[in-house]
Amino acid sequence: MKIALIVEDMPESQQMLREVVSTAFPGIHTYCAFDVAGALKMIRQFQFDLVLIDLSLPDGEGGTVIEAVSARFPESVIVVATIFDDDSHLFPALRAGTQGYLLKDEEPELLVKQLQGIREGRPPLSPAVARRILTHFHEEELRQANAQEVLSPREREVLGQLARGISITTIAQEMGISHHTVGDHVKNIYRKLNISSRAEAALQARNMGLM
């Protein structure tokens, strides 16, 4: 790691993160930005090896910076540094392209250790965040298992066809049933899986191995 960018609007937190980064990677050169606009200006001027981003900034969301860095410098290591550990912040950040997620209220020594793990290919994740991710995927597996159980064989067949973009009329013709019956199956599928669109149906079908 040779050059880092810290995007943080609170001076005390910014200084703490600078010290953490300098301790984790001695000799690294660190730049700082206080908002989205400043961060975007920085990434137009320099290529950063490491970027630490707060999610809540005065002029927008840190996710904007994550997406910009991911698009411009795919090799950069992007790490969120925030106080938010809830799903509504964690998973959008992961989808935007961040490779790590640290909570700023943890001890600086732990943050240093997490960042140093980058050298060994370990994503820097605060323990609470790592547990939340594991719990999320475990719950998702349970949801998929339950979906397999709650749908009848006929409903699973309809879901597979629906996910392929086939019309209800065509599904009815291929299955030899009325389109009214297919419509009833679709309503039951949506209700049982708690979904409301073909896009969600396609995702569920893919997860259930029906496509």
Order of alpha helices (4+ residues) and beta strands (2+ residues): beta-alpha-beta-alpha-beta-beta-beta-alpha-beta-alpha-beta-alpha-alpha-alpha-alpha-alpha-alpha
